Amino acid sequence: MPFHYRTFDLHSIAQIKYFQLNNKLLIDKDHSDMGLSNILKLCGMTDERRKIEDGIIVRNGKEHNALEDAKLTAECFSRIVNGEKSFKRI
């Protein structure tokens, strides 16, 4: 895809896809609720990452790993943009 590196971000693309499916944006308390966890859900993927709120673990899982987050982001981007149900990992 010949996109400039600042052209699109996953958050915006996911909100557009969510709007196409639900006729509304994913908003909570007047702010976007389209974080990576909800983008994973939108793409039919399970979020296996540990979730921490106010310093308390509210869901056990894998520790934060920036490389894994980047891979999840790429997978979601591919599924949304290409309409793929799965992304072949190499």
Order of alpha helices (4+ residues) and beta strands (2+ residues): alpha-beta-beta-alpha-beta-beta-alpha
